[in-house]
Structure formats: C-alpha cells, structure tokens
Amino acid sequence: MGGQWFPKVGVYQRDTWNCHAYHANTEFFSDFGVYDVELSLPNGLFLAHAAPVCLQKGADGAERDASLDPARPLNAIWKLHAEDVHDFAWAVMPSRSWGYTHFEYRKTQIFYYSQGANSENLPRQHEAIKAALRTSAEWFFPYPYPVLTVVDVPEEARAADGMEYPTLITAGSVPFDPFHLRMEPEGVSVHEFGHQYFYGMLASNEFEEPWLDEGFTSWFTHKAMQRTCQSYFPAAGSRSVDFGNGLPTGWRLPWIRSPNGAFGCETGRELFRTAYAKPTWCSTNWRPCWGGR
Ligand SMILES: [Zn+2]
C-alpha cells in the first residue's frame, strides 16, 4: 500500500502555515493539489490506484494502461493523474491473486480489487457502495469525482484495512461473513465512502479535530445503514450501526486532546470514544430536536 505520505503539502490558514509534525495516533492535514504520478512496477504486479489512468500509446499504435519501462525490462510504467485531491494512494498485489471488477453507477466508475476467497462478498459490497452514493447525493450533493476504487486488503495486511484516501478506500472482507449477522462489508464500505465528504471534500483538519471527520462520517454510516439495511438486523442496537460502544465511560474522557495538552489521543480506545462515539451519539440524538433531519 502506498499512502499516508509524509511530509504533506502544508495548509496556509489565517496568515500562518499549518504543518504539524508526524505523530502516532493522529491522521494528517494537507492542502489540495494536482497529482501527476509515475510508477515503475514489475510486470507481475497489478495496480489499484486513486486516479484515472493516462492511456499510453505503444509502438504498435495501441493505447494501454501501462507501457514498458525502457530502464527496467521487466517493469511497466503507469502514469496517473488526479485533480483536486489532498492525498494520493495506491496498492499493488501479484496479478494472479487479486480479483478485479468494474462497474459504473451514477456516472462514477467504481473499481473493486478483491481477494479471491472473499469474492462472494463483492455483490454485498457493491450494493453498499451504491447505497452510499445514493444517500450522500440525497443528503449532501452528488459524489463529484469520476472514479472510486475499493480495495479488499489481504489477511496479512490488515493494518491497511478500513482506511480512506481521496477516491480510494480500503474495505476488507473475510471468507465467512454471514449476511444478517455482522454486516461488516456493508458497514466498512459505507463508512470509508463517507470520508470522501467528511475529510475528503470538506477537508477538515483531521490532525487537530479528528471528530469532524470520524464523527460526522460515523453519523453518516449510522444513518445510511439505517436507511438501507436496518430491516436486516435482528435488533435496532446491532453493533454495525451502533457506534455507542464505550460511551458510558467515554463521557469522562477529554473531548479530543490528551491530558498533557499534546495533539492526539493516548490510546486507540480513547480516540474511538472521543472521535467516533461521542459525536455520533450526539448528532443522532440531537437530530430529532432539530426537526428530525
Ligand atoms: Zn473513519
């Protein structure tokens, strides 16, 4: 996986540069830009990426995704171009061990890169992504990018799972994942897609205020899952749509910052409570007070 680059492009705000150092347990804040990326990869690897491909004309006149690398005979060069994004990510796997499917939905080209053993979950994942595209268009505005890439990471790369990048998300799956029981492929796909708005296009400072992206994205996940999947759950409090785990003690934790005043939370559990659970609980429960929308 190629992502989480550091250093990032700084953001100029209120007459000063916002360029934080790298910290564990935080994410990043970066400015928008145009990315022209050229990758030389061994022929045996297949590339998942967050951009339309720049087709290249070969010696025979045919246009292809990649061209031979003159400096490395066993490599191919991929040229990628992405506009109006504040990060750029890609992933590679041996070609034979990665499934690839492509759909178009509401003018968005959706590319799925899946693990062979999980291929039965792909239709579920696709239904979830379509639901996320529909509900976000209804509640916010239509997803404006031409592409969305969804990567099912392999078992041995779980640290890269459940992550958002502009126009590319990782939403892993497992071979045995009964429908109606966990709804994990659906929940993770909807959540990571939601980040295309809350962090992606709204470009909040997820380093200093992670609740602005994780909180509102979790609220969107909750709401979109209720709209599209709630009837499948045995009870309204099913785990996949309830981000309230740990809330009783979560209220006593500092809002976002750790007690020593540094950025970031001291543990992943603290981050979950403050950045995910509290804002989701608040926005979901205050919504009826604001008129129900
Ligand atoms: Zn998230």
Boltz pocket constraint, residues with backbone or C-beta under 6 A from the ligand:
constraints:
  - pocket:
      binder: B
      contacts: [[A, 162], [A, 191], [A, 192], [A, 195], [A, 213], [A, 214], [A, 217]]
      max_distance: 6.0
